[in-house]
């Protein structure tokens, strides 16, 4: 049989479903803005970021696949999980790439998402896990982003990060450190930036790595989350590794996956830049304004409420400011601690936003969206209209962490 005939025969078998392995063949996709591009691949068992690159300059080749959960807990039992690529549910289109995997037992769906919400600046990434059963499970938290870049061992690199400004100022504030052979760094960030004995000052959850040359080309990554997170950077031989995500310490820690529920890893952004940290900052500032938005300029925002250890205060009122008294605002309670409702700006500024958290160490996200702007509403000025039109509702990804004693 000729090669052409063999190919045609295989195509026919695939069309009528007699070669099931072909249903799990690899998928590829490329996502780009004017500042960065990534090449992505979905293999049969796990996806991978293959390459991070700028319009010009170095290409950063990633050598590791995504580390998907290998097991899940139900009660005291540990259940192995096997993921399979679902080509029919995956999609590659301008502005977004989604690779979907499913586990048949238990029936879970994992969606690996990359998106570009602006024509410039970085790309965003998150992982979504849906529980398609009526059972409750627990699993170890996933990292939001794992990189292991291939870089010649002799290439000089500089690592840039920034301390938070709470408390006494640190000696440096901003750090530019040589990331040479054996370099190992961990940075932590929490909601309140409390000093922890034995740990350095908390950081803004952002890092940049660049070549110490005149053009200062490099890459940066950050976490769009204000909870307990950590970033690591390590260099060994011709590999530069970085991990971003929730802080797994103190542990052991597991994440609750409710029946028919969903969890998302904290969203991260990833980009490339030139002209050193200043170049990265000049690229990020307009991107943050255009993509992450502003409650003042675009009439929407989010409030994170946390109930500490005091059990005597199940509710609290937060008086807000800067709203339009004649505007009606929709309140959405992400975790359902109160029903969604609409209130006036006048009420939010005088009586305050009422949040009910009956249990200690619990939290809620309250999304606020302007619904009926009054005439002359200063919340949206004509000069801001174009910018607000491209801004989406702030998305705050969060995983509930539950201390789990063995």
C-alpha positions, 0 to 999 in steps of 0.5 A: 500500500502506498504512503498516500493510500495509507494516509487516506485509510487512516483518515477514513478510520479516524473519521468513523471512530476506529482510531480512538487514540487520534481523539487525544492528539495534541492541540497547539495554539498561539496567543499574542499582544503587541508586547508578548506571545506564547506558544501553547500545547495540549498533550494527551495528559497535560498542557504546556507553555512551550515558549514565551517571546517578545516581538523582538529579543530573546525567546524563553523556552519552557521545558516543563508541562503543567503539573495537574492533580494526580489524586483527590480526597473523599473522606479518608480515601485518596482517589487517583485522578487520570486526565484526558484531553477533550478536543471537542471542548477545547478552543483556540481563538483570537484573544483566548486559548482554552484546553480542557481535560476531564477525569472520568472517575471522579467526573472532574473537568479542568480548564487551562485558560490563557487570554489577552484582554487588551491588544498590548501588555501581558497575557493572563492565565488561570486554571479552573476545576469543575466538580461534575458530581454530587460528592464533596472532594478535597485536593492540594492547591494547584500552583498558578504558574510553573516555569522552567526556562532553558537558559545557558548557564553562563548568561547573566541575569538580574532578578527584580522585586519590590518590598511592600511599604507597610511598617518601617521602610526597608533599607532598599525597597526595590531589589535588583539581585544577580540571579547567578548559579545557585540563586534561590529566592522565595517571596511572600505576600498576604492581605495585611503584610504582617511581619513574620519572624524569620522572614524578609519583608513581604513583597508585592506579588510580582517579579521580573527577570532581565538581561543586564545589557543596555536594552534590558530585555526580560520577562515579568509575572505577577499574581492578581490576588491579595490573599496568601501567595508566594513566588519562587525563583531558582537557578541551577545549571541551564535551568531557571525555575519560577513558581507562582501561586498560593502559599502552601505553608503552614501545611498540610493544606487542602482545598474544598471542592463542593458538590457541583462546585468550581474552584479557580487558581489565582489569576497570574499575568505574564509578559515580556519587556525591554529597557529594564524594570522601568520599561516593564512598569511603563508597559504595566501601568496603562494595562492595569488601568485598561484591563483591571479597571477602577471603581472611580472611573468605571463605576464598578469594583470589589470589596474583600471582607474578612471575619477574624477570630472574634465570634461576637461580631457576625456582621459589619457595615462598611461606609463607602465614599466616592460614589454618586448618591443618585446612582443605583448599584448592584451588589453581588456576594460571591460566596452567597453570604447575603442575597444579591441586591441593588442599593443607592449610592446614598445608602452605601455612603450613609448606612454603609455596605452590610456584610454578614459573616457568621463564622470566624476566619471566613470571608466574602467578595462583594462585587459592586456595579453601577446600574443606573447612572444619574444625569451628570454622574461624575463616575463616568466622564466623557474623557474616560468613556473609551477606556471604560468601554474596554474594561471588564468587571474585576475578576478575583480568583480565590481558593478556600484553604482548609487546614487539614490535620493528618 
